[in-house]
């Protein structure tokens, strides 16, 4: 299952091949910047480092923090009116290295992350400025902010009836949709209860020209088939549906371009380098994403009945509790009409 928006960007993915390389050229400081601004988050992060510095082979100094990280960079976040370009405000990002990097070839010691807890507004354009007086010119990146996802059907806390409808905007290039089924499993042999979940990636929805409305509609066999394919058939297990969750992620054009250019190449060695014009005196990406979720959906009466009695899931024993307090499951014996057995 791919998660283009939930997973962190690979921070070194921009280092790729170039057709013309002057190995005798003097060293030039190159700022490397990565950031995804999300108006739905209470904290946003920017990673800043420098292009690898070293006159010897990389193996001689890849464990030296000074070869990759600035010692005294100042990172500033500025905002502008999205329509007029008028400056609104600015703040200095806080250096925070509490999120560890995954171990790799190059040192993670001395790495710098910068955070802001200021609200990010979708009607503004943002600029990240990196000042590093001892190293070279100011570097900067700009991005607009994707709009909030307005989920129209269903509403939070209501019933799901095979239809998901939302509205977007021209700032969003692509949406990704995830669904999670939460259920409780009871083992008849061990008498143990266990809460479980099934997560499904439902695919991409790319915005077409002037499109603002998006929809996913399930047939009953498609919906039940997804659940069946995620379960293990076990006659000792009965299951109780708890709730359904949907998460929709939205990303702007730069982020989608970045992810596509960094996918594995099917035609040999790729010579593409994703250089984004909104980054000045550096490389990397400053883009925007956001998400919206429906956390607690029940199933419509007809879909709940299908979950228990339809042929697709009958043998997987989704149960209900009747008015007498009995547990009832589907009867899938030969010749049965998929009625319920209660005990």
C-alpha positions in Angstrom: 0.0 0.0 0.0 1.5 3.3 -1.0 1.2 6.3 1.3 2.5 9.3 -0.7 1.3 11.9 1.8 1.4 10.1 5.2 5.1 8.9 4.9 7.9 11.4 5.3 9.8 12.6 2.2 13.1 10.8 1.5 15.4 13.7 2.3 18.3 12.6 0.0 16.2 11.6 -2.9 17.1 14.7 -4.9 20.7 13.6 -5.4 20.6 12.1 -8.9 22.7 11.9 -12.0 23.6 14.9 -14.2 24.8 14.8 -17.8 27.6 17.4 -17.2 29.7 17.4 -14.2 32.9 19.5 -13.7 34.9 17.6 -11.1 37.4 20.5 -10.9 34.8 23.2 -10.3 35.2 25.2 -7.0 32.9 24.2 -4.1 29.7 26.2 -4.0 27.4 26.1 -1.0 24.1 24.6 -1.8 21.2 24.7 0.7 19.0 21.6 0.7 15.4 22.3 2.0 12.5 20.0 2.6 9.1 21.0 4.0 5.4 20.2 3.7 3.2 22.9 5.2 -0.2 21.5 6.4 -2.9 23.8 7.7 -4.5 20.8 9.6 -1.4 20.3 11.7 -0.6 22.1 15.0 3.2 21.8 14.3 4.9 22.1 10.9 8.5 21.1 10.2 11.2 22.2 7.8 14.5 20.3 7.3 17.5 22.3 6.3 21.0 20.9 5.5 23.7 21.6 3.0 25.0 19.8 -0.1 27.8 17.4 0.9 31.1 19.2 1.5 34.4 17.4 1.3 37.5 17.5 -0.9 38.3 13.9 -0.4 36.2 10.8 -1.1 32.9 10.8 0.7 34.1 7.8 2.8 36.7 10.1 4.4 34.2 12.5 6.0 30.7 11.2 5.7 30.6 10.9 9.5 31.4 14.6 10.0 28.4 16.8 10.8 30.1 19.9 9.3 30.0 18.2 5.9 26.2 18.1 5.9 24.7 20.6 8.4 24.9 24.3 9.1 26.0 25.4 12.6 24.2 28.7 12.8 21.5 28.9 10.2 18.5 31.1 10.9 15.2 29.8 9.4 12.4 32.3 8.9 8.8 31.7 7.9 7.0 34.6 6.1 3.4 34.8 4.9 1.8 36.8 2.1 -1.7 37.5 0.9 -2.5 34.7 -1.6 -4.2 37.2 -4.0 -2.3 40.4 -3.7 1.1 39.2 -2.6 1.1 41.7 0.2 3.4 40.8 3.2 1.5 39.8 6.3 3.9 38.6 9.0 7.0 36.5 9.8 8.4 34.4 12.5 11.7 32.6 13.3 11.4 28.8 13.4 12.6 27.0 16.4 15.4 24.5 16.1 14.3 21.1 17.4 16.2 17.9 16.9 13.9 15.7 19.0 12.8 13.6 16.0 15.7 11.2 15.2 16.8 10.4 11.7 17.0 6.8 10.5 20.6 5.5 10.5 22.3 5.5 7.1 25.6 6.0 5.4 25.9 9.7 6.4 26.0 10.9 10.0 22.8 12.0 11.7 24.7 13.8 14.4 24.1 17.5 14.3 21.2 17.4 12.0 18.8 20.4 12.2 15.0 20.4 12.0 13.0 23.6 12.4 9.4 23.8 13.6 6.6 26.3 13.9 3.4 26.1 15.9 2.0 29.2 14.2 -1.3 28.4 12.3 -0.9 27.8 8.6 -3.7 29.5 6.6 -4.9 28.3 3.2 -5.5 31.8 1.9 -1.8 32.7 2.2 1.4 32.0 0.4 4.4 31.1 2.5 8.1 31.7 2.1 10.9 29.9 4.1 14.1 31.9 4.2 17.5 30.3 5.3 20.2 32.7 6.5 23.7 31.2 6.9 26.1 34.2 6.9 29.3 32.0 7.2 28.4 29.8 4.2 26.9 31.7 1.4 23.8 33.6 0.0 20.4 33.4 1.5 18.3 30.5 0.3 14.5 30.5 0.1 11.5 28.5 -1.0 7.8 29.5 -1.6 4.5 27.6 -1.7 0.8 28.3 -1.6 -1.4 26.2 0.8 -3.9 23.6 -0.3 -7.5 24.3 0.9 -9.4 22.3 3.5 -11.1 19.2 2.3 -14.9 19.5 2.7 -16.4 16.0 3.1 -20.1 16.3 2.3 -21.3 12.7 2.4 -21.4 11.1 4.9 -21.1 13.5 7.9 -19.1 12.6 10.9 -21.0 10.3 13.3 -23.6 9.4 10.7 -24.2 6.2 8.7 -22.1 5.1 5.7 -24.2 3.9 2.8 -21.6 3.1 0.1 -21.0 6.7 -1.0 -18.2 9.2 -0.2 -18.5 12.7 -1.5 -16.2 15.7 -1.0 -15.3 19.1 -2.4 -11.8 20.4 -3.2 -10.2 23.3 -4.9 -8.0 24.3 -7.8 -5.0 24.3 -5.5 -5.1 20.5 -5.0 -3.6 18.3 -7.7 -4.5 14.9 -6.4 -6.3 13.1 -3.5 -5.6 9.8 -1.9 -8.3 7.9 0.0 -7.9 5.4 2.9 -10.6 3.4 4.7 -10.2 1.6 8.0 -12.6 -1.0 9.4 -12.5 -1.4 13.2 -13.9 -4.6 14.7 -13.7 -6.8 17.8 -12.8 -10.5 17.4 -13.8 -13.2 19.9 -12.0 -16.5 19.9 -14.4 -19.3 20.8 -11.6 -21.7 21.9 -9.6 -19.3 24.1 -12.5 -17.0 25.2 -10.3 -14.0 24.4 -11.5 -10.7 22.9 -9.2 -8.6 20.7 -9.7 -5.3 19.0 -8.5 -5.3 15.4 -8.6 -3.1 12.3 -8.3 -3.5 8.5 -6.8 -0.6 6.5 -7.5 -0.2 2.8 -5.9 2.2 0.2 -8.7 3.1 -2.1 -6.6 4.8 -4.8 -6.1 8.2 -6.2 -8.4 10.9 -7.5 -6.7 13.4 -9.7 -8.4 16.7 -10.2 -9.4 17.5 -13.8 -9.8 21.0 -15.2 -12.3 23.0 -13.2 -13.3 20.0 -11.1 -14.3 20.7 -7.5 -16.5 17.7 -6.6 -15.2 14.2 -6.1 -17.0 10.9 -5.3 -16.4 7.3 -4.6 -19.3 4.9 -4.7 -19.1 1.2 -3.7 -21.3 -1.7 -4.8 -22.2 -4.1 -2.0 -20.0 -6.9 -3.4 -17.0 -4.6 -3.8 -17.3 -3.3 -0.2 -17.8 -6.7 1.3 -15.1 -8.2 -0.9 -12.5 -5.8 0.5 -13.3 -6.9 4.0 -13.3 -10.5 3.1 -9.9 -10.3 1.5 -8.4 -8.8 4.6 -9.7 -11.5 7.0 -8.6 -15.0 7.7 -11.3 -17.7 7.6 -11.5 -19.3 11.0 -14.5 -21.1 12.4 -13.4 -20.4 15.9 -13.6 -16.6 15.4 -16.7 -14.4 15.6 -16.5 -10.7 14.9 -18.3 -7.6 15.9 -18.2 -4.5 13.7 -17.3 -1.4 15.7 -16.8 1.6 13.4 -15.6 2.8 10.0 -13.1 5.5 9.3 -12.1 7.4 6.1 -9.1 9.6 5.6 -8.7 11.8 2.5 -5.2 13.3 1.8 -4.7 16.2 -0.6 -1.4 17.4 -2.2 -0.4 20.3 -4.4 1.2 20.0 -7.8 4.8 20.3 -6.6 4.5 17.4 -4.2 2.9 15.1 -6.7 5.6 16.0 -9.3 8.3 15.3 -6.7 6.9 11.9 -5.8 6.4 10.8 -9.4 9.9 11.8 -10.5 11.3 9.8 -7.6 9.4 6.6 -8.3 11.5 3.7 -9.6 12.3 4.0 -13.3 11.1 1.3 -15.6 13.3 2.3 -18.5 16.8 2.0 -17.0 18.8 4.8 -15.3 16.8 8.0 -14.9 18.5 11.2 -15.7 15.7 13.4 -14.4 16.4 15.8 -11.5 13.3 17.3 -9.9 14.4 20.9 -9.6 11.7 23.2 -8.4 11.8 26.9 -9.5 10.3 28.0 -6.2 13.6 27.1 -4.4 16.2 29.9 -4.7 19.9 29.3 -4.1 19.3 25.7 -3.2 17.5 22.5 -4.1 14.7 20.5 -2.4 11.0 21.1 -2.2 8.6 23.3 -0.2 5.1 22.1 -0.9 1.7 21.7 0.8 -0.6 18.9 1.8 -3.5 18.4 4.2 -6.1 15.8 5.2 -9.5 15.4 6.6 -11.0 12.4 8.4 -14.3 10.8 9.3 -13.4 8.9 12.5 -16.7 7.3 13.7 -19.1 6.1 11.0 -21.6 3.3 11.5 -23.0 1.2 8.7 -26.5 1.8 7.2 -29.1 -0.8 8.2 -29.0 -2.5 4.9 -25.1 -2.6 4.7 -25.0 -3.9 8.3 -27.3 -6.7 7.5 -25.2 -7.5 4.4 -22.1 -7.6 6.5 -23.7 -10.4 8.6 -25.8 -12.4 6.1 -24.5 -11.9 2.6 -22.9 -14.9 1.0 -19.6 -13.0 0.6 -19.0 -12.7 4.4 -21.4 -15.3 5.9 -18.6 -17.7 6.7 -16.6 -15.0 8.4 -19.2 -14.7 11.2 -19.9 -11.1 11.8 -22.2 -11.2 14.8 -24.9 -9.1 16.4 -26.5 -9.1 19.9 -30.3 -9.5 19.7 -32.9 -8.1 22.1 -32.6 -11.2 24.4 -28.8 -10.7 24.7 -28.0 -13.6 22.5 -25.1 -13.6 20.0 -26.3 -14.2 16.5 -24.2 -15.2 13.5 -24.9 -16.3 9.9 -25.9 -19.9 9.3 -23.9 -21.0 6.3 -24.7 -24.7 6.5 -25.5 -26.4 3.1 -29.1 -25.8 2.2 -29.3 -22.8 4.6 -31.0 -19.6 3.6 -28.3 -17.6 5.5 -30.6 -17.1 8.5 -29.1 -16.4 11.9 -28.1 -18.9 14.5 -28.2 -17.4 18.1 -26.6 -18.8 21.2 
